[in-house]
């Protein structure tokens, strides 16, 4: 293509939307270094920091979701939607996008709606096995819909669907270090079985409580644990560990961190992972062949994390513990599983079968095809 590409990528709110969006942008730029890429996000949300850190310009819309508990507050939400639509029209007028990509989240609604109205071809990317509200509303106007799970024609027109998988953070796939080297970066013993516990960048209260309630079991098991608590919970957890003496007695087995910067090393070090069931995380586990126990968050729309998890559990590609059962069950199950080499091997082999590689490249090619049409 001899003309300069101009692409709008809109959406965000969580890492599950932002990481795929940045991966798509990187793939487009890799293929077309001259491309102009503009992100459109929601003011005050995570994307306003993460996208500039990845080297891209972003414009924030004053958009927010509807308040389902207090309907009167939605008059303000409606006004913000109107404001966001005006800003979206201004972006189209000034940036003149050739194509728009929506990854879900509040901001993608007004931006892609206005792009479609202006005749700009739109592609949406749905990460979950249960489609989000914004993407379901945008489906009629989208030219292509890229999905990560089979059976998505129950939400979208079948003729628009392309099974691409979810783009993941490339650094995770590029990690060259061995398991032994990865464990040494965390100051852990390469001869011990290792469990990685993650609850997202903010943490997961139930998962953290599960660990705190089973410190004796961890100590007696001899396994070692890399535990990302999330920044919100880190200080209080450190205080509890010190007050019970566990910080000292478990110092050789328990590596407690508020945030893990190098997730590639963390995954490489782990024999088993305990995680929420966000779409991006699941895609990473599939590509890496990581044995995992999924504890879906109950605080998401349409309970889509449970649906994500069951898509793997039904194929014996992951283990499942509900959020309600986690405090009593998940650590015991993890210790039992991580010591069972045959079970770990089966989980790894089955989850690898569900991997859809090169997702970002496939989606980037679809974006360029829409422009060429």
RAWO-V145014 format. One record per run of one state. SS is the DSSP state (alpha for helix, beta for strand, coil for the rest). FROM is the first residue (numbers start at 1). TO is the last residue. If there is no record, write none. Layout:
BEGIN
ss:from:to
SS:FROM:TO
SS:FROM:TO
END
This chain:
BEGIN
ss:from:to
coil:1:5
beta:6:10
coil:11:14
alpha:15:31
coil:32:35
beta:36:42
coil:43:46
alpha:47:53
coil:54:56
beta:57:61
coil:62:70
alpha:71:95
coil:96:98
beta:99:102
coil:103:105
alpha:106:117
coil:118:120
beta:121:126
coil:127:132
alpha:133:138
coil:139:143
beta:144:147
coil:148:151
alpha:152:154
coil:155:157
alpha:158:160
beta:161:163
coil:164:169
alpha:170:173
coil:174:178
alpha:179:185
coil:186:193
beta:194:197
coil:198:204
alpha:205:212
coil:213:214
alpha:215:221
coil:222:223
beta:224:228
coil:229:230
alpha:231:244
coil:245:245
alpha:246:249
coil:250:253
beta:254:257
coil:258:262
alpha:263:269
coil:270:271
beta:272:275
coil:276:278
alpha:279:288
coil:289:291
beta:292:294
coil:295:300
alpha:301:313
coil:314:318
beta:319:320
coil:321:322
alpha:323:338
coil:339:340
alpha:341:352
coil:353:358
alpha:359:372
coil:373:373
END
